[in-house]
Amino acid sequence: MIGRFNHAMVRRPGKSFPAGLTTAGLGAPDWARALEQHMAYSRALEKCGLRVTVLEADEQFPDSTFVEDVAIVTEGGALLTRPGAESRLGEVGALRPALQKFFPTLAEIQPPGTLDGGDVCDAGGQYFIGVSARTNEDGAWQLARWLEKLGHHSTLVDIRRWPGLLHLKSGLAWLGRNKLAVVVALAEERVFHDYERVRVPAGEDYAANCLRVNDALLIARGFPKFAAEAKKLGGPVSELDVSEFRKMDGGLSCLSLRW
Ligand code: CIR
C-alpha cells in the first residue's frame, strides 16, 4: 500500500464463532460482545475515511470473520489465498463473489501452495511474506511472483522457529514510512535491518498486530506500554477492544481487507 485506503471489507462473526480454531487458552469468546467489538472496529475504519462493506456472518465457517487470511488485496489487483487450515479452505468460495464486485479478475493460489493473509505484511509496497505453519514456501512464492508482476518486491521470512507466532503479522506491523512494530523475537532478523524498529514491550506481544490505516494507527486496547510507544509516533492512535477475537487467536489486522 503506497497511497491511501478507501475501502475495507469485513465479515460479521457468526454464532458458530466459538467453534473456530484457537490455541489461546483464554476461554470461549462471547458472541454478543464479539459482535459489538466488530461493529466498533468497522466504525473505526469508517472514521479513517474508508467505505466498509460488511458481509453477513457465515455460520458454516467459524473463522470466517478473519477475512484477511483469505485474500490479498493491493491497489493493482486481488488474489484469493488457499488457507493452510483445512477447516478454512471453504472460506475462499464464500468470499469470491463479494470480492469480485470490486475486482472482477481474481488471481488464486494453486495447490500445493497454501497461504494465509495473516502472513503477508505490506510495508509500503514492499512485502514481507511469512512461511509458517499455515503458509508454505510454494504458496509464498506464488504470491511473490504475482506481486512482482504488479511491481512489488517481496521478502520471505521463515517464522517456523517461533511456534508462538501463528502468522507473521502476529509479531509484525508496518507503522508507515520506514517504521515497523516488531516483537523482540523478530526484531534482529536481518530482513528488517533497513527499518526503524519499534520493539513491542515484554508481556505485550499481542499488541504487535496493530493496523496503520491512512494517518491513524489502530491498536489493541489493554497494552499500555505499547500504546505509549505508539503515541510517540505522532499520528492519531485509536485503541480498540478486541478481547473476544484474541480468544480465537485473531487480532486487529485479521478482521478486514483494505484497499
Ligand atoms: C485461525 O486459527 O485461523 C483463526 N482462529 C485465527 C486467524 C487469525 N488471523 C490472522 O491473524 N490473520
py3Dmol code that shows the C-alpha trace and the ligand (Angstrom):
import py3Dmol

protein = """\
ATOM      1  CA  MET A   1       0.000   0.000   0.000  1.00  0.00           C
ATOM      2  CA  ILE A   2       1.587   3.241  -1.102  1.00  0.00           C
ATOM      3  CA  GLY A   3      -1.426   5.517  -1.432  1.00  0.00           C
ATOM      4  CA  ARG A   4      -4.408   5.681   0.870  1.00  0.00           C
ATOM      5  CA  PHE A   5      -7.038   3.108   1.696  1.00  0.00           C
ATOM      6  CA  ASN A   6     -10.546   3.913   0.538  1.00  0.00           C
ATOM      7  CA  HIS A   7     -12.336   0.598   1.091  1.00  0.00           C
ATOM      8  CA  ALA A   8     -12.497  -2.207   3.581  1.00  0.00           C
ATOM      9  CA  MET A   9     -14.353  -5.485   3.716  1.00  0.00           C
ATOM     10  CA  VAL A  10     -15.279  -7.249   6.942  1.00  0.00           C
ATOM     11  CA  ARG A  11     -17.413 -10.256   7.821  1.00  0.00           C
ATOM     12  CA  ARG A  12     -19.516 -10.366  10.971  1.00  0.00           C
ATOM     13  CA  PRO A  13     -18.675 -13.165  13.409  1.00  0.00           C
ATOM     14  CA  GLY A  14     -21.364 -15.828  13.402  1.00  0.00           C
ATOM     15  CA  LYS A  15     -22.827 -17.684  16.352  1.00  0.00           C
ATOM     16  CA  SER A  16     -20.515 -20.549  15.394  1.00  0.00           C
ATOM     17  CA  PHE A  17     -17.506 -18.289  16.051  1.00  0.00           C
ATOM     18  CA  PRO A  18     -16.519 -20.046  19.329  1.00  0.00           C
ATOM     19  CA  ALA A  19     -16.137 -23.303  17.340  1.00  0.00           C
ATOM     20  CA  GLY A  20     -13.201 -21.877  15.368  1.00  0.00           C
ATOM     21  CA  LEU A  21      -9.534 -22.750  15.709  1.00  0.00           C
ATOM     22  CA  THR A  22      -7.670 -21.490  18.732  1.00  0.00           C
ATOM     23  CA  THR A  23      -4.590 -22.087  20.824  1.00  0.00           C
ATOM     24  CA  ALA A  24      -5.008 -19.024  23.052  1.00  0.00           C
ATOM     25  CA  GLY A  25      -6.345 -20.827  26.108  1.00  0.00           C
ATOM     26  CA  LEU A  26      -8.304 -17.727  27.097  1.00  0.00           C
ATOM     27  CA  GLY A  27     -11.717 -19.356  27.212  1.00  0.00           C
ATOM     28  CA  ALA A  28     -14.652 -19.191  24.815  1.00  0.00           C
ATOM     29  CA  PRO A  29     -15.498 -15.862  23.202  1.00  0.00           C
ATOM     30  CA  ASP A  30     -18.804 -14.208  23.958  1.00  0.00           C
ATOM     31  CA  TRP A  31     -20.632 -13.848  20.641  1.00  0.00           C
ATOM     32  CA  ALA A  32     -22.657 -10.754  21.568  1.00  0.00           C
ATOM     33  CA  ARG A  33     -19.533  -8.998  22.799  1.00  0.00           C
ATOM     34  CA  ALA A  34     -17.633 -10.051  19.689  1.00  0.00           C
ATOM     35  CA  LEU A  35     -20.371  -8.529  17.566  1.00  0.00           C
ATOM     36  CA  GLU A  36     -20.191  -5.242  19.477  1.00  0.00           C
ATOM     37  CA  GLN A  37     -16.424  -5.152  19.165  1.00  0.00           C
ATOM     38  CA  HIS A  38     -16.741  -5.918  15.474  1.00  0.00           C
ATOM     39  CA  MET A  39     -19.143  -3.022  14.960  1.00  0.00           C
ATOM     40  CA  ALA A  40     -16.806  -0.665  16.821  1.00  0.00           C
ATOM     41  CA  TYR A  41     -13.976  -1.896  14.585  1.00  0.00           C
ATOM     42  CA  SER A  42     -15.976  -1.110  11.440  1.00  0.00           C
ATOM     43  CA  ARG A  43     -16.806   2.328  12.807  1.00  0.00           C
ATOM     44  CA  ALA A  44     -13.111   2.962  13.463  1.00  0.00           C
ATOM     45  CA  LEU A  45     -12.319   2.119   9.828  1.00  0.00           C
ATOM     46  CA  GLU A  46     -15.073   4.463   8.676  1.00  0.00           C
ATOM     47  CA  LYS A  47     -13.625   7.207  10.837  1.00  0.00           C
ATOM     48  CA  CYS A  48     -10.365   6.735   8.952  1.00  0.00           C
ATOM     49  CA  GLY A  49     -12.269   7.561   5.760  1.00  0.00           C
ATOM     50  CA  LEU A  50     -12.909   4.028   4.463  1.00  0.00           C
ATOM     51  CA  ARG A  51     -16.138   2.776   2.946  1.00  0.00           C
ATOM     52  CA  VAL A  52     -16.740  -0.517   4.715  1.00  0.00           C
ATOM     53  CA  THR A  53     -18.527  -3.439   3.059  1.00  0.00           C
ATOM     54  CA  VAL A  54     -19.969  -5.630   5.802  1.00  0.00           C
ATOM     55  CA  LEU A  55     -20.575  -9.250   4.804  1.00  0.00           C
ATOM     56  CA  GLU A  56     -23.147 -11.318   6.625  1.00  0.00           C
ATOM     57  CA  ALA A  57     -21.917 -13.933   9.069  1.00  0.00           C
ATOM     58  CA  ASP A  58     -21.204 -17.323   7.544  1.00  0.00           C
ATOM     59  CA  GLU A  59     -22.153 -19.916  10.146  1.00  0.00           C
ATOM     60  CA  GLN A  60     -20.600 -22.730   8.133  1.00  0.00           C
ATOM     61  CA  PHE A  61     -17.118 -21.306   8.712  1.00  0.00           C
ATOM     62  CA  PRO A  62     -16.476 -20.268  12.324  1.00  0.00           C
ATOM     63  CA  ASP A  63     -13.213 -18.486  11.478  1.00  0.00           C
ATOM     64  CA  SER A  64     -14.606 -16.585   8.510  1.00  0.00           C
ATOM     65  CA  THR A  65     -14.691 -13.277  10.391  1.00  0.00           C
ATOM     66  CA  PHE A  66     -10.890 -13.300   9.927  1.00  0.00           C
ATOM     67  CA  VAL A  67     -11.287 -12.244   6.290  1.00  0.00           C
ATOM     68  CA  GLU A  68      -7.720 -11.040   5.986  1.00  0.00           C
ATOM     69  CA  ASP A  69      -6.481 -14.616   5.727  1.00  0.00           C
ATOM     70  CA  VAL A  70      -8.491 -15.376   2.609  1.00  0.00           C
ATOM     71  CA  ALA A  71      -7.371 -12.676   0.183  1.00  0.00           C
ATOM     72  CA  ILE A  72      -4.528 -10.329  -0.614  1.00  0.00           C
ATOM     73  CA  VAL A  73      -5.728  -7.019  -1.916  1.00  0.00           C
ATOM     74  CA  THR A  74      -3.483  -4.387  -3.455  1.00  0.00           C
ATOM     75  CA  GLU A  75      -4.059  -1.261  -5.493  1.00  0.00           C
ATOM     76  CA  GLY A  76      -3.276  -3.296  -8.621  1.00  0.00           C
ATOM     77  CA  GLY A  77      -5.494  -6.325  -8.039  1.00  0.00           C
ATOM     78  CA  ALA A  78      -6.651  -9.024  -5.676  1.00  0.00           C
ATOM     79  CA  LEU A  79      -5.753 -12.643  -5.086  1.00  0.00           C
ATOM     80  CA  LEU A  80      -7.645 -15.379  -3.257  1.00  0.00           C
ATOM     81  CA  THR A  81      -5.461 -17.395  -0.929  1.00  0.00           C
ATOM     82  CA  ARG A  82      -5.598 -21.070  -0.080  1.00  0.00           C
ATOM     83  CA  PRO A  83      -5.714 -21.118   3.723  1.00  0.00           C
ATOM     84  CA  GLY A  84      -3.383 -23.533   5.456  1.00  0.00           C
ATOM     85  CA  ALA A  85      -6.018 -24.838   7.883  1.00  0.00           C
ATOM     86  CA  GLU A  86      -8.301 -27.371   6.252  1.00  0.00           C
ATOM     87  CA  SER A  87     -11.369 -26.116   8.104  1.00  0.00           C
ATOM     88  CA  ARG A  88     -10.854 -22.703   6.454  1.00  0.00           C
ATOM     89  CA  LEU A  89     -10.405 -23.775   2.826  1.00  0.00           C
ATOM     90  CA  GLY A  90     -14.107 -23.311   2.094  1.00  0.00           C
ATOM     91  CA  GLU A  91     -13.939 -19.648   3.079  1.00  0.00           C
ATOM     92  CA  VAL A  92     -12.395 -18.897  -0.300  1.00  0.00           C
ATOM     93  CA  GLY A  93     -15.510 -19.799  -2.267  1.00  0.00           C
ATOM     94  CA  ALA A  94     -17.643 -17.766   0.104  1.00  0.00           C
ATOM     95  CA  LEU A  95     -15.507 -14.635  -0.302  1.00  0.00           C
ATOM     96  CA  ARG A  96     -15.057 -14.853  -4.071  1.00  0.00           C
ATOM     97  CA  PRO A  97     -18.370 -13.260  -5.197  1.00  0.00           C
ATOM     98  CA  ALA A  98     -18.071 -10.426  -2.660  1.00  0.00           C
ATOM     99  CA  LEU A  99     -14.572  -9.556  -3.809  1.00  0.00           C
ATOM    100  CA  GLN A 100     -15.420  -9.909  -7.498  1.00  0.00           C
ATOM    101  CA  LYS A 101     -17.761  -6.948  -7.190  1.00  0.00           C
ATOM    102  CA  PHE A 102     -14.644  -4.839  -6.712  1.00  0.00           C
ATOM    103  CA  PHE A 103     -12.052  -6.949  -8.536  1.00  0.00           C
ATOM    104  CA  PRO A 104     -13.676  -8.833 -11.451  1.00  0.00           C
ATOM    105  CA  THR A 105     -10.494 -10.780 -12.152  1.00  0.00           C
ATOM    106  CA  LEU A 106      -9.080 -12.586  -9.169  1.00  0.00           C
ATOM    107  CA  ALA A 107      -5.802 -14.454  -9.069  1.00  0.00           C
ATOM    108  CA  GLU A 108      -5.751 -17.551  -6.893  1.00  0.00           C
ATOM    109  CA  ILE A 109      -3.160 -19.588  -5.019  1.00  0.00           C
ATOM    110  CA  GLN A 110      -2.979 -23.082  -6.511  1.00  0.00           C
ATOM    111  CA  PRO A 111      -2.273 -26.379  -4.726  1.00  0.00           C
ATOM    112  CA  PRO A 112       0.043 -27.480  -3.297  1.00  0.00           C
ATOM    113  CA  GLY A 113       0.520 -23.879  -2.219  1.00  0.00           C
ATOM    114  CA  THR A 114      -1.064 -22.673   0.995  1.00  0.00           C
ATOM    115  CA  LEU A 115      -1.172 -19.072   2.115  1.00  0.00           C
ATOM    116  CA  ASP A 116      -2.871 -17.158   4.937  1.00  0.00           C
ATOM    117  CA  GLY A 117      -3.171 -13.401   4.543  1.00  0.00           C
ATOM    118  CA  GLY A 118      -2.038 -13.026   8.149  1.00  0.00           C
ATOM    119  CA  ASP A 119       1.411 -13.967   6.886  1.00  0.00           C
ATOM    120  CA  VAL A 120       1.553 -11.088   4.435  1.00  0.00           C
ATOM    121  CA  CYS A 121       2.819  -7.720   5.611  1.00  0.00           C
ATOM    122  CA  ASP A 122       2.659  -4.840   3.175  1.00  0.00           C
ATOM    123  CA  ALA A 123       5.310  -2.411   4.349  1.00  0.00           C
ATOM    124  CA  GLY A 124       4.500   0.414   1.967  1.00  0.00           C
ATOM    125  CA  GLY A 125       4.582  -1.538  -1.282  1.00  0.00           C
ATOM    126  CA  GLN A 126       7.447  -3.786  -0.114  1.00  0.00           C
ATOM    127  CA  TYR A 127       6.072  -7.096   1.120  1.00  0.00           C
ATOM    128  CA  PHE A 128       7.203  -9.498   3.820  1.00  0.00           C
ATOM    129  CA  ILE A 129       5.709 -12.977   3.434  1.00  0.00           C
ATOM    130  CA  GLY A 130       5.884 -15.334   6.376  1.00  0.00           C
ATOM    131  CA  VAL A 131       6.475 -19.020   5.869  1.00  0.00           C
ATOM    132  CA  SER A 132       4.609 -20.527   8.800  1.00  0.00           C
ATOM    133  CA  ALA A 133       2.568 -23.498   9.931  1.00  0.00           C
ATOM    134  CA  ARG A 134      -0.153 -22.098   7.613  1.00  0.00           C
ATOM    135  CA  THR A 135       1.760 -20.655   4.662  1.00  0.00           C
ATOM    136  CA  ASN A 136       4.116 -22.989   2.848  1.00  0.00           C
ATOM    137  CA  GLU A 137       7.009 -21.998   0.599  1.00  0.00           C
ATOM    138  CA  ASP A 138       5.087 -22.857  -2.542  1.00  0.00           C
ATOM    139  CA  GLY A 139       2.238 -20.522  -1.566  1.00  0.00           C
ATOM    140  CA  ALA A 140       4.649 -17.793  -0.510  1.00  0.00           C
ATOM    141  CA  TRP A 141       6.488 -17.948  -3.859  1.00  0.00           C
ATOM    142  CA  GLN A 142       3.243 -17.957  -5.840  1.00  0.00           C
ATOM    143  CA  LEU A 143       2.301 -14.737  -4.074  1.00  0.00           C
ATOM    144  CA  ALA A 144       5.765 -13.234  -4.513  1.00  0.00           C
ATOM    145  CA  ARG A 145       5.619 -13.877  -8.280  1.00  0.00           C
ATOM    146  CA  TRP A 146       2.156 -12.325  -8.529  1.00  0.00           C
ATOM    147  CA  LEU A 147       3.274  -9.270  -6.556  1.00  0.00           C
ATOM    148  CA  GLU A 148       6.345  -8.925  -8.736  1.00  0.00           C
ATOM    149  CA  LYS A 149       4.132  -8.623 -11.804  1.00  0.00           C
ATOM    150  CA  LEU A 150       2.406  -5.746 -10.032  1.00  0.00           C
ATOM    151  CA  GLY A 151       5.781  -4.110  -9.406  1.00  0.00           C
ATOM    152  CA  HIS A 152       6.222  -5.087  -5.759  1.00  0.00           C
ATOM    153  CA  HIS A 153       9.255  -6.662  -4.157  1.00  0.00           C
ATOM    154  CA  SER A 154       8.773  -9.440  -1.596  1.00  0.00           C
ATOM    155  CA  THR A 155      10.979 -10.998   1.034  1.00  0.00           C
ATOM    156  CA  LEU A 156      10.180 -14.372   2.592  1.00  0.00           C
ATOM    157  CA  VAL A 157      10.545 -14.673   6.368  1.00  0.00           C
ATOM    158  CA  ASP A 158      10.567 -18.146   7.871  1.00  0.00           C
ATOM    159  CA  ILE A 159       8.790 -17.923  11.216  1.00  0.00           C
ATOM    160  CA  ARG A 160       8.556 -21.642  11.886  1.00  0.00           C
ATOM    161  CA  ARG A 161      11.257 -21.273  14.539  1.00  0.00           C
ATOM    162  CA  TRP A 162       8.784 -19.269  16.636  1.00  0.00           C
ATOM    163  CA  PRO A 163       5.817 -21.531  17.275  1.00  0.00           C
ATOM    164  CA  GLY A 164       4.297 -18.762  19.425  1.00  0.00           C
ATOM    165  CA  LEU A 165       3.633 -16.777  16.234  1.00  0.00           C
ATOM    166  CA  LEU A 166       0.622 -18.085  14.342  1.00  0.00           C
ATOM    167  CA  HIS A 167       1.250 -15.683  11.482  1.00  0.00           C
ATOM    168  CA  LEU A 168       4.000 -13.237  10.574  1.00  0.00           C
ATOM    169  CA  LYS A 169       1.693 -10.365  11.450  1.00  0.00           C
ATOM    170  CA  SER A 170       1.142 -11.827  14.902  1.00  0.00           C
ATOM    171  CA  GLY A 171       4.558 -10.264  15.503  1.00  0.00           C
ATOM    172  CA  LEU A 172       4.983  -7.553  12.883  1.00  0.00           C
ATOM    173  CA  ALA A 173       3.173  -4.492  11.580  1.00  0.00           C
ATOM    174  CA  TRP A 174       4.035  -1.640   9.280  1.00  0.00           C
ATOM    175  CA  LEU A 175       3.742   1.719  11.014  1.00  0.00           C
ATOM    176  CA  GLY A 176       4.152   3.919   7.946  1.00  0.00           C
ATOM    177  CA  ARG A 177       7.267   5.303   6.234  1.00  0.00           C
ATOM    178  CA  ASN A 178      10.288   3.297   7.359  1.00  0.00           C
ATOM    179  CA  LYS A 179       8.911   2.016  10.641  1.00  0.00           C
ATOM    180  CA  LEU A 180       7.864  -1.416  11.800  1.00  0.00           C
ATOM    181  CA  ALA A 181       6.395  -2.651  15.068  1.00  0.00           C
ATOM    182  CA  VAL A 182       8.083  -5.942  15.912  1.00  0.00           C
ATOM    183  CA  VAL A 183       8.097  -8.423  18.749  1.00  0.00           C
ATOM    184  CA  VAL A 184      11.523  -8.811  20.318  1.00  0.00           C
ATOM    185  CA  ALA A 185      11.881 -12.338  18.892  1.00  0.00           C
ATOM    186  CA  LEU A 186      11.826 -10.959  15.326  1.00  0.00           C
ATOM    187  CA  ALA A 187      13.481  -7.606  15.877  1.00  0.00           C
ATOM    188  CA  GLU A 188      17.031  -8.658  14.976  1.00  0.00           C
ATOM    189  CA  GLU A 189      16.126 -10.577  11.825  1.00  0.00           C
ATOM    190  CA  ARG A 190      18.373  -9.308   9.078  1.00  0.00           C
ATOM    191  CA  VAL A 191      15.471  -8.695   6.689  1.00  0.00           C
ATOM    192  CA  PHE A 192      14.178  -5.910   8.947  1.00  0.00           C
ATOM    193  CA  HIS A 193      17.523  -4.174   9.446  1.00  0.00           C
ATOM    194  CA  ASP A 194      16.813  -1.375   6.985  1.00  0.00           C
ATOM    195  CA  TYR A 195      13.763  -0.378   9.004  1.00  0.00           C
ATOM    196  CA  GLU A 196      13.426   1.616  12.158  1.00  0.00           C
ATOM    197  CA  ARG A 197      12.006  -0.942  14.566  1.00  0.00           C
ATOM    198  CA  VAL A 198       9.650  -0.167  17.411  1.00  0.00           C
ATOM    199  CA  ARG A 199      10.038  -3.130  19.745  1.00  0.00           C
ATOM    200  CA  VAL A 200       6.880  -4.348  21.414  1.00  0.00           C
ATOM    201  CA  PRO A 201       7.451  -4.231  25.192  1.00  0.00           C
ATOM    202  CA  ALA A 202       7.798  -7.516  27.066  1.00  0.00           C
ATOM    203  CA  GLY A 203       4.497  -9.079  28.026  1.00  0.00           C
ATOM    204  CA  GLU A 204       2.597  -7.144  25.345  1.00  0.00           C
ATOM    205  CA  ASP A 205       3.393  -9.233  22.243  1.00  0.00           C
ATOM    206  CA  TYR A 206      -0.249  -9.391  21.219  1.00  0.00           C
ATOM    207  CA  ALA A 207      -0.166  -5.618  20.601  1.00  0.00           C
ATOM    208  CA  ALA A 208       2.252  -6.123  17.683  1.00  0.00           C
ATOM    209  CA  ASN A 209      -0.731  -6.844  15.477  1.00  0.00           C
ATOM    210  CA  CYS A 210      -1.686  -3.214  15.061  1.00  0.00           C
ATOM    211  CA  LEU A 211      -3.055  -1.598  11.956  1.00  0.00           C
ATOM    212  CA  ARG A 212      -1.979   1.503  10.155  1.00  0.00           C
ATOM    213  CA  VAL A 213      -4.971   2.966   8.286  1.00  0.00           C
ATOM    214  CA  ASN A 214      -4.160   6.134   6.390  1.00  0.00           C
ATOM    215  CA  ASP A 215      -2.944   8.613   9.034  1.00  0.00           C
ATOM    216  CA  ALA A 216      -4.199   6.676  12.027  1.00  0.00           C
ATOM    217  CA  LEU A 217      -2.879   3.714  13.943  1.00  0.00           C
ATOM    218  CA  LEU A 218      -5.382   1.264  15.388  1.00  0.00           C
ATOM    219  CA  ILE A 219      -4.047  -0.706  18.318  1.00  0.00           C
ATOM    220  CA  ALA A 220      -5.489  -3.323  20.657  1.00  0.00           C
ATOM    221  CA  ARG A 221      -6.747  -1.953  23.966  1.00  0.00           C
ATOM    222  CA  GLY A 222      -5.100  -3.154  27.159  1.00  0.00           C
ATOM    223  CA  PHE A 223      -1.436  -2.781  26.270  1.00  0.00           C
ATOM    224  CA  PRO A 224      -0.378   0.480  27.938  1.00  0.00           C
ATOM    225  CA  LYS A 225       3.354   0.266  27.283  1.00  0.00           C
ATOM    226  CA  PHE A 226       2.883  -0.292  23.575  1.00  0.00           C
ATOM    227  CA  ALA A 227       0.198   2.411  23.489  1.00  0.00           C
ATOM    228  CA  ALA A 228       2.733   4.857  24.925  1.00  0.00           C
ATOM    229  CA  GLU A 229       5.232   3.908  22.183  1.00  0.00           C
ATOM    230  CA  ALA A 230       2.546   4.238  19.521  1.00  0.00           C
ATOM    231  CA  LYS A 231       1.585   7.707  20.711  1.00  0.00           C
ATOM    232  CA  LYS A 232       5.193   8.840  20.368  1.00  0.00           C
ATOM    233  CA  LEU A 233       4.930   8.257  16.610  1.00  0.00           C
ATOM    234  CA  GLY A 234       2.905  11.430  16.327  1.00  0.00           C
ATOM    235  CA  GLY A 235      -0.248  10.371  14.469  1.00  0.00           C
ATOM    236  CA  PRO A 236      -3.695   9.665  15.900  1.00  0.00           C
ATOM    237  CA  VAL A 237      -3.880   6.400  17.827  1.00  0.00           C
ATOM    238  CA  SER A 238      -7.151   4.600  18.382  1.00  0.00           C
ATOM    239  CA  GLU A 239      -7.385   1.818  20.956  1.00  0.00           C
ATOM    240  CA  LEU A 240      -9.929  -0.902  20.207  1.00  0.00           C
ATOM    241  CA  ASP A 241     -11.159  -3.719  22.392  1.00  0.00           C
ATOM    242  CA  VAL A 242     -10.698  -6.991  20.514  1.00  0.00           C
ATOM    243  CA  SER A 243     -10.664  -9.293  23.530  1.00  0.00           C
ATOM    244  CA  GLU A 244     -13.146 -11.767  22.018  1.00  0.00           C
ATOM    245  CA  PHE A 245     -11.138 -12.123  18.806  1.00  0.00           C
ATOM    246  CA  ARG A 246      -7.947 -12.601  20.778  1.00  0.00           C
ATOM    247  CA  LYS A 247      -9.553 -15.647  22.376  1.00  0.00           C
ATOM    248  CA  MET A 248      -9.650 -17.145  18.870  1.00  0.00           C
ATOM    249  CA  ASP A 249      -6.037 -16.191  18.030  1.00  0.00           C
ATOM    250  CA  GLY A 250      -7.141 -13.232  15.911  1.00  0.00           C
ATOM    251  CA  GLY A 251      -6.195  -9.589  16.029  1.00  0.00           C
ATOM    252  CA  LEU A 252      -6.916  -6.222  14.505  1.00  0.00           C
ATOM    253  CA  SER A 253      -5.483  -6.800  11.065  1.00  0.00           C
ATOM    254  CA  CYS A 254      -7.202 -10.184  10.560  1.00  0.00           C
ATOM    255  CA  LEU A 255     -10.634  -8.617  10.757  1.00  0.00           C
ATOM    256  CA  SER A 256     -10.539  -6.714   7.479  1.00  0.00           C
ATOM    257  CA  LEU A 257      -9.337  -6.495   3.926  1.00  0.00           C
ATOM    258  CA  ARG A 258      -8.302  -2.983   2.985  1.00  0.00           C
ATOM    259  CA  TRP A 259      -7.565  -1.266  -0.289  1.00  0.00           C
TER     260      TRP A 259
END
"""
ligand_1 = """\
12
CIR
C -7.269 -19.320 12.808
O -6.647 -20.055 13.590
O -7.155 -19.417 11.604
C -8.184 -18.282 13.407
N -8.787 -18.789 14.584
C -7.432 -17.018 13.698
C -6.903 -16.353 12.481
C -6.253 -15.064 12.756
N -5.870 -14.435 11.575
C -4.827 -13.640 11.446
O -4.045 -13.497 12.371
N -4.620 -13.082 10.272
"""
view = py3Dmol.view(width=600, height=400)
view.addModel(protein, "pdb")
view.setStyle({"model": 0}, {"cartoon": {"style": "trace"}})
view.addModel(ligand_1, "xyz")
view.setStyle({"model": 1}, {"stick": {}})
view.zoomTo()
view.show()
